[in-house]
């Protein structure tokens, strides 16, 4: 038997946030090829429609929803709707993220807060919304995307660099959020993980049962 057969996702429902294009689209497409039903979101209707068209072109029948991952009420409403229309989510990939390439002394606090809201607060909000369904089902995977920049950016950046390294600020804290979720969820069969630098998982990923 092929070892990849252990990772087939037939019958599983995967929500990948911000997956109209880019890394999220690639992740969702790979999950679809492994047999998963794909659900994704974006913040605007036109982006969702763009994503639906791209998935259709790739031969994937994805379900797209418009909601803001930083808005807890919108997230809770969307998860309830997804559960009703598609089913209970088995896999969550907190992919949505932003970065603002603005010199530190020119960046407004409101702009910095927006980065932290999307990169850090949103994964907590969405994870909290999907966890009850996973617990009810007895299994689930929550994947938070970190970045090697969270470990390397500060040390490797020139001392004279004027760019505020806001990406590492949010992504470094994703580790803490994942550790927080590791306390109550594994006993219920729900396993939070970090995808670090698109290269490896921590803690080690197991086949989805």
LINJO-V691606 format. One line per field, one symbol per residue. ss: DSSP state (h for helix, s for strand, l for the rest). burial: # if it has 9 or more other ideal C-beta (glycine too) atoms within 8 Angstrom, else .. Layout:
# LINJO-V691606
ss->???
burial->???
This chain:
# LINJO-V691606
ss->llhhhhhlllllsssslllllhhhhhhhhhhhhlllssssssllhhhhhhhhhhhhhlllllsssslllllhhhhhhhhhhhhhhlllllssssllllllllshhhllhhhhhhhhhhhhhhhhhhhhhhhhhhhhhllsssssslllhhhhhhhhllllllsllhhhhhhhhhhhhhhhhhhhlhhhlssssssslllssslllllll
burial->......#.#..##########..##.###.##.#########....######.###...#.######.#.#..######.###..#.##########..#.#....#...##.##############.###.###.#.############..#...#.....#.###########.##..##..#..#########....#......#.
